[in-house]
Amino acid sequence: MRLLKLVPDNTNLKFVSLRKWAFGLTLLLSLLAIGLVVTKGLNMGVDFVGGVLIEEKFATPPSIDAVRTEVDRLGVGEASIQSFSDPKTLSIRLPIPQSNDEGATNRLVKKVSDDLAVKFPGATFSKYDTISGKVSEELISKGLLAVGLAILGIALFAVVRFEWQFGVSTVVAIVHDLLMTLGFFALTQFEFDLNIVAAVLTIISYSINDKIVIDDRIRENMRRYRKMDMREIIDLSVNETLPRTVMTSVTILLALVAMLVLGGHVLRGFTAAMILGIVVGTYSSIYVSSSLLITLGLRADPAPRKGGVQDGAERVGPKVER
């Protein structure tokens, strides 16, 4: 049986020759992502801002202004209403009731859902979440701490396992992937909650897994082909690992696309973040972090000598104009 090959044998793409274009694109996308986060902000979920989040489904897509007017009429506090990707589903965020009565939240939810069912025939209550402001602040700090420690640990591992240049390029690639994810959520206004933090950590782990494979091959080829130009070594290493990279990315994307289509709007934000992370992580591993090693001055070690004669056969790449 013939094996499926997404990347032909003896592929020899010149990735390094595009590094200046890749760096420019990366810088542009990063600045755009920062601008979106600053100007539009993130649609923080109830996990991070606290309050009561009610999910309501309507028979026909309603006017958000009409729903807000109706909720405000009930006197339950200032409402923040947003639509999911499904236009028939709205999220209604309200302040937590001041009463210490455990049933106060249930009564609030019932009051809102019953009123909307009367005002908008066919409207049905789906679910609600509630969390206090104190807990939400703790979740924010712990979420940031988790992401920060993950980046620091990965960078230290790369420095110890390889060279300091690999550690720097790893951090740059991870920060790029994070900025792309944040920019995507600022643009789409998908709800940013703890599920997305989990998606971000998963994206980091996938990106670093792909990058470590490429870095390990680069280091092997640096030892094997000591006379070869560093640009040729990186191109060779990326091309050698390209079949594995493409096959892994495609198989993961197939599963994620199925989740995106069939998983419903509850998983839509998480799945969208994962799909974006796989694409961006693959791009940053191939075009950003690997080529950045040249800018950082990484060079192959000189070949060991025995009796004044260079030991071992060497593969010499073509001379590259600098």
MIKOL-46116 format. One record per residue (C-alpha): x, y, z; residue in three letters. Coordinates in Angstrom, 2 decimals, m for minus. Example, Ala and Ser with C-alpha at 12.3 -4.5 7.8 and 13.67 -1.06 7.14 Angstrom:
2
<c1:12.30	c2:m4.50	c3:7.80	res:ALA>
<c1:13.67	c2:m1.06	c3:7.14	res:SER>
END
This chain:
322
<c1:0.00	c2:0.00	c3:0.00	res:MET>
<c1:1.39	c2:3.35	c3:m1.03	res:ARG>
<c1:1.83	c2:5.81	c3:1.82	res:LEU>
<c1:0.20	c2:9.23	c3:1.64	res:LEU>
<c1:2.81	c2:11.97	c3:1.36	res:LYS>
<c1:1.68	c2:15.55	c3:1.77	res:LEU>
<c1:5.23	c2:16.78	c3:1.20	res:VAL>
<c1:7.20	c2:15.22	c3:m1.69	res:PRO>
<c1:10.57	c2:13.60	c3:m1.06	res:ASP>
<c1:13.66	c2:15.76	c3:m1.54	res:ASN>
<c1:11.72	c2:18.96	c3:m0.99	res:THR>
<c1:14.15	c2:21.87	c3:m0.99	res:ASN>
<c1:12.29	c2:25.08	c3:m0.22	res:LEU>
<c1:14.34	c2:28.20	c3:0.52	res:LYS>
<c1:12.69	c2:29.37	c3:3.74	res:PHE>
<c1:15.57	c2:31.54	c3:4.91	res:VAL>
<c1:15.50	c2:33.63	c3:1.73	res:SER>
<c1:12.06	c2:34.88	c3:2.80	res:LEU>
<c1:13.05	c2:35.71	c3:6.35	res:ARG>
<c1:13.00	c2:39.50	c3:5.90	res:LYS>
<c1:9.48	c2:39.33	c3:4.46	res:TRP>
<c1:8.47	c2:36.98	c3:7.27	res:ALA>
<c1:9.91	c2:39.30	c3:9.92	res:PHE>
<c1:8.10	c2:42.26	c3:8.39	res:GLY>
<c1:4.80	c2:40.38	c3:8.26	res:LEU>
<c1:5.26	c2:39.17	c3:11.82	res:THR>
<c1:5.94	c2:42.70	c3:13.09	res:LEU>
<c1:2.94	c2:44.10	c3:11.19	res:LEU>
<c1:0.55	c2:41.41	c3:12.49	res:LEU>
<c1:1.85	c2:41.83	c3:16.03	res:SER>
<c1:1.29	c2:45.60	c3:15.96	res:LEU>
<c1:m2.20	c2:45.11	c3:14.52	res:LEU>
<c1:m3.01	c2:42.59	c3:17.27	res:ALA>
<c1:m1.81	c2:44.98	c3:19.98	res:ILE>
<c1:m3.84	c2:47.79	c3:18.42	res:GLY>
<c1:m7.00	c2:45.66	c3:18.36	res:LEU>
<c1:m6.57	c2:44.65	c3:22.01	res:VAL>
<c1:m6.00	c2:48.27	c3:23.06	res:VAL>
<c1:m8.83	c2:49.80	c3:21.01	res:THR>
<c1:m11.50	c2:47.12	c3:21.05	res:LYS>
<c1:m10.52	c2:45.19	c3:24.15	res:GLY>
<c1:m11.34	c2:41.59	c3:24.99	res:LEU>
<c1:m14.83	c2:40.32	c3:25.66	res:ASN>
<c1:m14.00	c2:38.98	c3:29.11	res:MET>
<c1:m16.19	c2:36.14	c3:30.27	res:GLY>
<c1:m17.87	c2:35.93	c3:33.62	res:VAL>
<c1:m14.83	c2:33.98	c3:34.87	res:ASP>
<c1:m12.75	c2:37.18	c3:34.77	res:PHE>
<c1:m15.21	c2:40.02	c3:35.40	res:VAL>
<c1:m17.65	c2:38.44	c3:37.82	res:GLY>
<c1:m21.44	c2:38.61	c3:37.66	res:GLY>
<c1:m24.31	c2:36.48	c3:36.38	res:VAL>
<c1:m24.16	c2:35.35	c3:32.75	res:LEU>
<c1:m27.47	c2:34.19	c3:31.29	res:ILE>
<c1:m27.62	c2:32.45	c3:27.93	res:GLU>
<c1:m30.92	c2:32.87	c3:26.13	res:GLU>
<c1:m32.03	c2:31.36	c3:22.80	res:LYS>
<c1:m34.64	c2:33.02	c3:20.61	res:PHE>
<c1:m36.89	c2:31.65	c3:17.88	res:ALA>
<c1:m35.84	c2:34.44	c3:15.53	res:THR>
<c1:m32.75	c2:36.70	c3:15.78	res:PRO>
<c1:m33.77	c2:39.55	c3:18.09	res:PRO>
<c1:m32.62	c2:43.15	c3:18.22	res:SER>
<c1:m30.00	c2:43.55	c3:20.93	res:ILE>
<c1:m31.33	c2:47.01	c3:21.72	res:ASP>
<c1:m34.84	c2:45.61	c3:22.19	res:ALA>
<c1:m33.56	c2:42.91	c3:24.56	res:VAL>
<c1:m31.49	c2:45.45	c3:26.50	res:ARG>
<c1:m34.49	c2:47.76	c3:26.87	res:THR>
<c1:m36.61	c2:44.92	c3:28.20	res:GLU>
<c1:m33.96	c2:43.75	c3:30.69	res:VAL>
<c1:m33.33	c2:47.32	c3:31.91	res:ASP>
<c1:m37.07	c2:47.68	c3:32.52	res:ARG>
<c1:m36.85	c2:44.88	c3:35.09	res:LEU>
<c1:m34.51	c2:46.89	c3:37.32	res:GLY>
<c1:m31.97	c2:44.10	c3:37.80	res:VAL>
<c1:m28.91	c2:46.25	c3:37.13	res:GLY>
<c1:m26.97	c2:47.38	c3:34.11	res:GLU>
<c1:m26.97	c2:44.64	c3:31.49	res:ALA>
<c1:m24.23	c2:43.82	c3:29.02	res:SER>
<c1:m25.68	c2:41.93	c3:26.06	res:ILE>
<c1:m23.72	c2:40.33	c3:23.24	res:GLN>
<c1:m24.50	c2:37.85	c3:20.52	res:SER>
<c1:m22.74	c2:34.56	c3:19.87	res:PHE>
<c1:m21.79	c2:33.46	c3:16.38	res:SER>
<c1:m25.31	c2:32.02	c3:16.36	res:ASP>
<c1:m27.48	c2:35.15	c3:15.92	res:PRO>
<c1:m30.37	c2:33.48	c3:17.74	res:LYS>
<c1:m28.38	c2:33.15	c3:20.97	res:THR>
<c1:m27.56	c2:36.07	c3:23.28	res:LEU>
<c1:m25.48	c2:36.31	c3:26.43	res:SER>
<c1:m26.89	c2:38.63	c3:29.10	res:ILE>
<c1:m24.41	c2:39.65	c3:31.81	res:ARG>
<c1:m25.85	c2:41.17	c3:34.98	res:LEU>
<c1:m24.43	c2:42.22	c3:38.37	res:PRO>
<c1:m24.58	c2:39.68	c3:41.17	res:ILE>
<c1:m27.57	c2:40.27	c3:43.51	res:PRO>
<c1:m26.60	c2:42.07	c3:46.72	res:GLN>
<c1:m28.76	c2:39.78	c3:48.83	res:SER>
<c1:m27.03	c2:37.04	c3:50.82	res:ASN>
<c1:m29.95	c2:34.74	c3:50.10	res:ASP>
<c1:m28.71	c2:31.73	c3:48.15	res:GLU>
<c1:m31.88	c2:31.76	c3:46.05	res:GLY>
<c1:m31.45	c2:35.40	c3:44.97	res:ALA>
<c1:m29.48	c2:34.47	c3:41.86	res:THR>
<c1:m32.00	c2:31.81	c3:40.87	res:ASN>
<c1:m34.85	c2:34.29	c3:41.27	res:ARG>
<c1:m32.94	c2:36.85	c3:39.17	res:LEU>
<c1:m32.39	c2:34.35	c3:36.38	res:VAL>
<c1:m36.01	c2:33.19	c3:36.47	res:LYS>
<c1:m37.30	c2:36.76	c3:36.43	res:LYS>
<c1:m35.26	c2:37.64	c3:33.35	res:VAL>
<c1:m35.94	c2:34.41	c3:31.44	res:SER>
<c1:m39.69	c2:34.47	c3:32.17	res:ASP>
<c1:m39.99	c2:38.08	c3:31.06	res:ASP>
<c1:m38.07	c2:37.46	c3:27.83	res:LEU>
<c1:m40.22	c2:34.41	c3:27.07	res:ALA>
<c1:m43.31	c2:36.62	c3:27.26	res:VAL>
<c1:m41.82	c2:39.56	c3:25.35	res:LYS>
<c1:m40.17	c2:37.37	c3:22.68	res:PHE>
<c1:m42.34	c2:34.30	c3:21.99	res:PRO>
<c1:m40.22	c2:31.19	c3:21.55	res:GLY>
<c1:m37.35	c2:32.45	c3:23.71	res:ALA>
<c1:m35.90	c2:29.71	c3:25.91	res:THR>
<c1:m33.43	c2:29.78	c3:28.78	res:PHE>
<c1:m30.27	c2:27.71	c3:28.15	res:SER>
<c1:m27.99	c2:28.10	c3:31.16	res:LYS>
<c1:m26.38	c2:30.59	c3:33.50	res:TYR>
<c1:m23.01	c2:31.01	c3:35.24	res:ASP>
<c1:m22.18	c2:33.12	c3:38.25	res:THR>
<c1:m18.92	c2:34.11	c3:39.90	res:ILE>
<c1:m17.92	c2:36.74	c3:42.45	res:SER>
<c1:m15.58	c2:39.63	c3:41.73	res:GLY>
<c1:m12.99	c2:38.38	c3:44.23	res:LYS>
<c1:m12.83	c2:34.98	c3:42.61	res:VAL>
<c1:m12.61	c2:36.53	c3:39.13	res:SER>
<c1:m9.58	c2:38.63	c3:40.18	res:GLU>
<c1:m7.90	c2:35.51	c3:41.51	res:GLU>
<c1:m8.61	c2:33.67	c3:38.26	res:LEU>
<c1:m7.07	c2:36.51	c3:36.23	res:ILE>
<c1:m3.88	c2:36.53	c3:38.31	res:SER>
<c1:m3.54	c2:32.75	c3:38.22	res:LYS>
<c1:m4.23	c2:32.63	c3:34.49	res:GLY>
<c1:m1.53	c2:35.21	c3:33.78	res:LEU>
<c1:0.83	c2:33.40	c3:36.15	res:LEU>
<c1:0.24	c2:30.09	c3:34.36	res:ALA>
<c1:0.98	c2:31.58	c3:30.94	res:VAL>
<c1:4.04	c2:33.48	c3:32.23	res:GLY>
<c1:5.53	c2:30.43	c3:33.96	res:LEU>
<c1:4.93	c2:28.33	c3:30.85	res:ALA>
<c1:6.85	c2:30.79	c3:28.66	res:ILE>
<c1:9.67	c2:31.12	c3:31.20	res:LEU>
<c1:10.02	c2:27.38	c3:31.68	res:GLY>
<c1:10.09	c2:26.74	c3:27.94	res:ILE>
<c1:12.71	c2:29.45	c3:27.38	res:ALA>
<c1:14.95	c2:28.05	c3:30.12	res:LEU>
<c1:14.62	c2:24.56	c3:28.71	res:PHE>
<c1:15.65	c2:25.79	c3:25.25	res:ALA>
<c1:18.69	c2:27.59	c3:26.70	res:VAL>
<c1:19.81	c2:24.53	c3:28.69	res:VAL>
<c1:19.03	c2:22.05	c3:25.93	res:ARG>
<c1:20.54	c2:24.07	c3:23.07	res:PHE>
<c1:22.06	c2:27.58	c3:23.09	res:GLU>
<c1:20.86	c2:30.98	c3:24.29	res:TRP>
<c1:19.90	c2:31.91	c3:20.73	res:GLN>
<c1:17.34	c2:29.10	c3:20.72	res:PHE>
<c1:15.87	c2:30.39	c3:23.97	res:GLY>
<c1:15.43	c2:33.91	c3:22.59	res:VAL>
<c1:13.90	c2:32.71	c3:19.32	res:SER>
<c1:11.53	c2:30.46	c3:21.30	res:THR>
<c1:10.24	c2:33.35	c3:23.39	res:VAL>
<c1:9.78	c2:35.51	c3:20.28	res:VAL>
<c1:7.77	c2:32.78	c3:18.56	res:ALA>
<c1:5.57	c2:32.15	c3:21.61	res:ILE>
<c1:4.90	c2:35.86	c3:22.18	res:VAL>
<c1:3.98	c2:36.16	c3:18.50	res:HIS>
<c1:1.51	c2:33.27	c3:18.81	res:ASP>
<c1:m0.03	c2:34.79	c3:21.94	res:LEU>
<c1:m0.43	c2:38.19	c3:20.31	res:LEU>
<c1:m2.13	c2:36.63	c3:17.28	res:MET>
<c1:m4.56	c2:34.81	c3:19.56	res:THR>
<c1:m5.38	c2:37.93	c3:21.59	res:LEU>
<c1:m5.79	c2:39.98	c3:18.42	res:GLY>
<c1:m8.16	c2:37.37	c3:17.01	res:PHE>
<c1:m10.35	c2:37.49	c3:20.11	res:PHE>
<c1:m10.32	c2:41.28	c3:20.13	res:ALA>
<c1:m11.40	c2:41.31	c3:16.48	res:LEU>
<c1:m14.13	c2:38.65	c3:16.74	res:THR>
<c1:m15.23	c2:39.52	c3:20.30	res:GLN>
<c1:m15.55	c2:35.85	c3:21.15	res:PHE>
<c1:m15.89	c2:35.44	c3:24.90	res:GLU>
<c1:m12.48	c2:35.19	c3:26.59	res:PHE>
<c1:m12.77	c2:32.88	c3:29.60	res:ASP>
<c1:m10.85	c2:30.11	c3:31.35	res:LEU>
<c1:m11.46	c2:27.76	c3:28.43	res:ASN>
<c1:m9.51	c2:30.15	c3:26.22	res:ILE>
<c1:m6.66	c2:30.26	c3:28.75	res:VAL>
<c1:m6.53	c2:26.47	c3:28.44	res:ALA>
<c1:m6.50	c2:26.86	c3:24.65	res:ALA>
<c1:m3.63	c2:29.36	c3:24.89	res:VAL>
<c1:m1.55	c2:26.96	c3:27.00	res:LEU>
<c1:m2.29	c2:24.18	c3:24.52	res:THR>
<c1:m1.22	c2:26.43	c3:21.64	res:ILE>
<c1:2.06	c2:27.17	c3:23.46	res:ILE>
<c1:2.70	c2:23.46	c3:24.02	res:SER>
<c1:2.03	c2:22.62	c3:20.37	res:TYR>
<c1:4.17	c2:25.47	c3:19.07	res:SER>
<c1:7.12	c2:24.56	c3:21.28	res:ILE>
<c1:6.79	c2:20.88	c3:20.39	res:ASN>
<c1:7.11	c2:21.69	c3:16.70	res:ASP>
<c1:9.93	c2:24.14	c3:17.34	res:LYS>
<c1:11.97	c2:21.75	c3:19.48	res:ILE>
<c1:11.85	c2:19.14	c3:16.71	res:VAL>
<c1:13.21	c2:21.67	c3:14.20	res:ILE>
<c1:15.80	c2:23.02	c3:16.66	res:ASP>
<c1:17.04	c2:19.53	c3:17.45	res:ASP>
<c1:17.51	c2:18.82	c3:13.75	res:ARG>
<c1:19.33	c2:22.14	c3:13.30	res:ILE>
<c1:21.73	c2:21.24	c3:16.10	res:ARG>
<c1:22.36	c2:17.78	c3:14.62	res:GLU>
<c1:23.10	c2:19.25	c3:11.21	res:ASN>
<c1:25.38	c2:21.90	c3:12.73	res:MET>
<c1:27.52	c2:19.08	c3:14.10	res:ARG>
<c1:27.30	c2:16.99	c3:10.95	res:ARG>
<c1:27.95	c2:19.67	c3:8.31	res:TYR>
<c1:30.42	c2:22.02	c3:9.94	res:ARG>
<c1:31.50	c2:23.72	c3:6.73	res:LYS>
<c1:27.98	c2:24.42	c3:5.50	res:MET>
<c1:26.66	c2:27.96	c3:5.64	res:ASP>
<c1:24.21	c2:28.50	c3:8.50	res:MET>
<c1:21.45	c2:29.51	c3:6.10	res:ARG>
<c1:21.84	c2:26.24	c3:4.25	res:GLU>
<c1:21.80	c2:24.29	c3:7.51	res:ILE>
<c1:18.52	c2:25.87	c3:8.59	res:ILE>
<c1:16.90	c2:25.35	c3:5.18	res:ASP>
<c1:18.04	c2:21.73	c3:5.20	res:LEU>
<c1:16.76	c2:21.13	c3:8.73	res:SER>
<c1:13.36	c2:22.70	c3:8.11	res:VAL>
<c1:12.91	c2:20.74	c3:4.88	res:ASN>
<c1:13.86	c2:17.49	c3:6.60	res:GLU>
<c1:11.25	c2:18.02	c3:9.33	res:THR>
<c1:8.63	c2:19.53	c3:7.01	res:LEU>
<c1:6.76	c2:16.26	c3:6.26	res:PRO>
<c1:6.34	c2:15.62	c3:9.99	res:ARG>
<c1:5.25	c2:19.21	c3:10.63	res:THR>
<c1:2.69	c2:19.28	c3:7.84	res:VAL>
<c1:1.23	c2:15.85	c3:8.62	res:MET>
<c1:0.88	c2:16.67	c3:12.33	res:THR>
<c1:m0.75	c2:20.03	c3:11.65	res:SER>
<c1:m3.18	c2:18.65	c3:9.08	res:VAL>
<c1:m4.35	c2:15.76	c3:11.26	res:THR>
<c1:m4.91	c2:18.07	c3:14.24	res:ILE>
<c1:m6.75	c2:20.58	c3:12.05	res:LEU>
<c1:m9.09	c2:17.86	c3:10.78	res:LEU>
<c1:m10.17	c2:17.08	c3:14.33	res:ALA>
<c1:m10.51	c2:20.77	c3:15.22	res:LEU>
<c1:m12.59	c2:21.59	c3:12.14	res:VAL>
<c1:m14.95	c2:18.75	c3:13.07	res:ALA>
<c1:m15.27	c2:20.24	c3:16.57	res:MET>
<c1:m15.85	c2:23.70	c3:15.10	res:LEU>
<c1:m18.65	c2:22.50	c3:12.83	res:VAL>
<c1:m20.32	c2:19.98	c3:15.14	res:LEU>
<c1:m19.37	c2:21.15	c3:18.63	res:GLY>
<c1:m21.86	c2:24.03	c3:18.86	res:GLY>
<c1:m21.25	c2:27.60	c3:19.96	res:HIS>
<c1:m20.11	c2:26.54	c3:23.45	res:VAL>
<c1:m16.87	c2:25.13	c3:22.00	res:LEU>
<c1:m16.62	c2:27.61	c3:19.14	res:ARG>
<c1:m14.29	c2:30.08	c3:20.82	res:GLY>
<c1:m12.00	c2:27.36	c3:22.18	res:PHE>
<c1:m11.87	c2:25.54	c3:18.83	res:THR>
<c1:m11.32	c2:28.74	c3:16.83	res:ALA>
<c1:m8.42	c2:29.66	c3:19.11	res:ALA>
<c1:m6.89	c2:26.22	c3:18.64	res:MET>
<c1:m7.20	c2:26.33	c3:14.85	res:ILE>
<c1:m5.61	c2:29.77	c3:14.73	res:LEU>
<c1:m2.87	c2:28.62	c3:17.10	res:GLY>
<c1:m1.98	c2:25.59	c3:14.97	res:ILE>
<c1:m1.70	c2:27.70	c3:11.81	res:VAL>
<c1:0.20	c2:30.55	c3:13.47	res:VAL>
<c1:2.40	c2:28.19	c3:15.48	res:GLY>
<c1:3.43	c2:26.28	c3:12.37	res:THR>
<c1:4.22	c2:29.54	c3:10.58	res:TYR>
<c1:6.28	c2:30.93	c3:13.47	res:SER>
<c1:8.25	c2:27.70	c3:13.87	res:SER>
<c1:9.22	c2:27.58	c3:10.21	res:ILE>
<c1:9.60	c2:31.21	c3:9.20	res:TYR>
<c1:10.21	c2:33.17	c3:12.40	res:VAL>
<c1:12.09	c2:31.32	c3:15.11	res:SER>
<c1:14.34	c2:29.25	c3:12.83	res:SER>
<c1:15.42	c2:32.18	c3:10.65	res:SER>
<c1:15.83	c2:34.38	c3:13.72	res:LEU>
<c1:18.76	c2:32.17	c3:14.76	res:LEU>
<c1:20.81	c2:33.70	c3:11.94	res:ILE>
<c1:20.03	c2:37.23	c3:13.09	res:THR>
<c1:21.07	c2:36.26	c3:16.62	res:LEU>
<c1:24.46	c2:35.13	c3:15.33	res:GLY>
<c1:24.23	c2:31.36	c3:15.70	res:LEU>
<c1:27.12	c2:29.58	c3:14.01	res:ARG>
<c1:28.16	c2:25.96	c3:13.61	res:ALA>
<c1:30.99	c2:24.78	c3:15.86	res:ASP>
<c1:34.37	c2:24.32	c3:14.18	res:PRO>
<c1:35.15	c2:20.72	c3:13.30	res:ALA>
<c1:37.46	c2:18.82	c3:15.66	res:PRO>
<c1:40.96	c2:18.13	c3:14.36	res:ARG>
<c1:43.12	c2:15.07	c3:14.79	res:LYS>
<c1:46.77	c2:15.47	c3:13.93	res:GLY>
<c1:46.04	c2:18.67	c3:12.05	res:GLY>
<c1:43.59	c2:16.91	c3:9.71	res:VAL>
<c1:39.90	c2:17.69	c3:9.86	res:GLN>
<c1:38.00	c2:14.66	c3:11.11	res:ASP>
<c1:34.99	c2:13.31	c3:9.26	res:GLY>
<c1:33.41	c2:14.01	c3:5.92	res:ALA>
<c1:31.71	c2:17.34	c3:5.51	res:GLU>
<c1:28.79	c2:18.42	c3:3.35	res:ARG>
<c1:29.56	c2:21.82	c3:1.86	res:VAL>
<c1:26.67	c2:23.99	c3:0.80	res:GLY>
<c1:26.83	c2:26.55	c3:m1.98	res:PRO>
<c1:28.24	c2:29.91	c3:m1.12	res:LYS>
<c1:25.53	c2:32.38	c3:m0.16	res:VAL>
<c1:25.92	c2:36.07	c3:m0.84	res:GLU>
<c1:25.42	c2:38.04	c3:2.36	res:ARG>
END
